[in-house]
Amino acid sequence: MHSTLIVARMDLGSSADVSKLFTEFDATEMPHLMGTRRRQLFSYRGLYFHLQDFDADNGGELIERAKTDPRFIGISNDLKPFIEAYDPATWRSPADAMATRFYDWQAAE
């Protein structure tokens, strides 16, 4: 499984609004089209963490294709009042807000 973690800023009071937007988005076929297996949202002291798990390492490729879908464009626009870039000076796309994994461990099956 491949994971991505996006880090941004969010007011703690916005978590219900953001949850509602993703609940509606994830009820569509979009997660399947993007290869998303699981999405988890976290907040901590004004920070927003968006953890997304994919079946394979091609999640970025599938998301690139999904970016032109009106539902993807819609949720991106709907999130703007609630989520802001961690560093607005360097942000151009979600790729500019992705954390870099530097350690990974899994229990043996």
Order of alpha helices (4+ residues) and beta strands (2+ residues): beta-alpha-alpha-beta-beta-alpha-alpha-beta
